[in-house]
Each structure stands twice: as structure tokens, then as C-alpha cells.
């Protein structure tokens, strides 16, 4: 009782069995029975009808703890590459990409991009926000946002500039709708404004504005290009519209330990048997060894501890140097003593890739640390099909920490029994 079937392991073993290969997890002898074999084939067919998985996924860069991918757009005049080298996960949008001129062999020419000029007319709309100044005299503004209650210090220049923009120039901005199909790159080549008097005025890009030497022209919402330049393309990447995110089923906190001159990967939550999170520290407390026996009459009232190891969910990350002289953090292990024996500290989180050597670039983990999560995401495509996958996301940590690793500890016996 209290045990459940690992459906994924059963599917892998059943798939190998029906294909005439030895399953990684041996099946019972009854699997050779014709009725059981038919049931296994039905189970494999049902599983394959529900899910479609890629053979491999190289987008997640474990050494950088983020995603890296690119989208190519071959054209007649130039090969464009939308590059997302450091996407931490979560919401993907246009600002996640950089635009670069790709080499010919970097972009497949199987589906060359089609360049289609489009002309259209539109009416601009005012940019509005709550609490903005009303453009007409004797009208009262919306009191939902009280800018007078904003607390700004003398050094909060960004906040002061934003307040000035909102209160003085808030009604001078317009929003222009530009129809952009999903999965395309567009650029505005000509913008002509016709006023109420019928006068037509051509508006040039802001980058063509004359500025002083050493300054750059004002620009917003444009892709960064090579050499610090900005591209005039507008991109509509085929990203998710609405997605349902499940609870975090695995969380690993990477933090630095200045006292030990190393780092730690703390397994905060682990994926349970039913795809529910399990507190790794609580699991460690349940298997913790017995406290020292109370002293007898005449015994010395001190207790000597050779080593106080870290909890089992604290995985050491040891600094090493690569052949290219890059400083890396390698997942290590520790020999933890127990009642008359010992065991080696091993990683269990999928993020730490316990099946092989795991390395993280030292520069990736700042002093504030880093948190990496795994969770289920579910969405629907435009044709109604359902997509479900295990996503990852990384973000800022909670600061440095200490594992509690100590050696040669002498303390009163009463205090040792509570440590």
C-alpha cells in the first residue's frame, strides 16, 4: 500500500518490449502472455495518441541555466537571424530577440521569405492611462491614480522623469495600429500624416534626427542589432497567447557560500511520484540519524563531533577551470557519515542532471544567487490542438547562504542533543 505506478517508466519498458528490445526496467514474466502483450500494445498506442515528443531538446543550456535558440529568415537581399541567446524562460516576446545578419549556412533556404509591400490608412488613437491630465479645460481627471502620493527622493531621477512625462506630456502621444501577422518581420518604410486641412507631412524615423556628437538618437520598441545598432523591423514571434501554468514541482536554489569558497545547489522542492512537489528538507529530516545518548553519571558533560555535514538536499558545487581557462562550478558529492557507516551525497533534481557530470558557468550565479524551477505548462494552438510540457524558468535568488558544514565541534552535551 502507499505505492503508485510510474507511468512513464512503464511506457518506456512496454515500448521496448513490444518492439522486441530488452526493457530498461524488467517486466514480470506474465508480460509474455498473449493477453498481457495485447494490453501492453494497447497501452503504448494510447500513450502515443496523447503525446508527441521530440527526440531531443537542445534549447535548454544547463551550463548557463537558460534557453538559447534562434529563428532564421532567408531573403533575397540578406539572411536575417532572430537570436535569443539568454532567454530565462516564462513569457517570450519581441524584446527577447536580437537581430543579426546570419551566414548563408546558418539559415536554411528551404522556405525563403516573401517580401510583400502593403499600403493602408488608419486613424491614430490617443495613449491614455489612469490619472492622466484631461486635454480639455474645466474637466476633472480620473482620481483612481493619485500622482501626488508618489514618494520620490532627490536621487530617483527615473521616477521623476516618468512623473513629468505623465503630468506634462501625457496627452501628446498617439498609438498607431500596425497590422502584423504572427510569425513575420515587418518594417515601416514611409509614414505620411494628413491633417484636418488636407496637408500631408512625411514623418521620418527618429534615428534620422540630428543629434550632438557622442549622442544617440531616441528610439523605442526596436530590436537590437549588431554593433549596438537598432533594427527597424517589427517582429511578431509565434509565442503563447494564454497558457496555464501549474505549481512548481521542482525548485533548485543556487547560492554562494563565502565561508567555504564554493557554491551550493539546494534542492528545495523535488518532483514526487504523482508529479506533485515534495519538500526535500522535510524528507531529509525524516531519515536523519538519532541524537547522541544522554550522559551517564561521572561522564564529561561535553560532546565531540567530528563533522556536521550539510543536509542531503545541499549539493556542493566545486569550482574548476576548463581547458579554455573559464571558471566553472561542477556538481560534486560528499561522504556523509551515518550510524556506523557512510553514504555519498547525490543529486536527485532533474535540473542538476544526476545521470552525468553537471557544470555551471561561475558568472551565471551572482552574489544574490539564482533560482531554477520546473513546472507544467499547457496551452492550445490556433487549430485547437493541446500542448503540454515541462517548462523551466530561472531568476534572481535570495542572497548568499551557509550549509552548516563544520568540523571538530566541541559543545555541551545538552546543546549537542538539540543540534
Protein Blocks (a to p, Z undefined) as FASTA:
>chain_A
ZZacdfklmmmmmmmmmnopacfbdcdfklmpmklmmmmmmmmmmmmmmpccdfbdckbc
fknopacdddddddfkbccddddfbcgbhjddfklpccddddfklpccklccdddddddd
ddddddddehiacfbghiacdfkbcfklpccdfklmmlmmmmmmmmmmmmmcccdddddd
ehiacddfbdcdddfkopacddddfklpccdehiacddehiacdehhiacfbdcdddbdf
bdcddddfbdcdddddfknopaddddfbacdfkopacdfklmmmmmpccddddddehiac
bdcdfbacddfklccddddddfkopacddddddddddehiacddddfbfklopmbccddd
fklpcfkopaddddddddddfkopacddddddddddebdadehiaehiaddfklmmmZZ
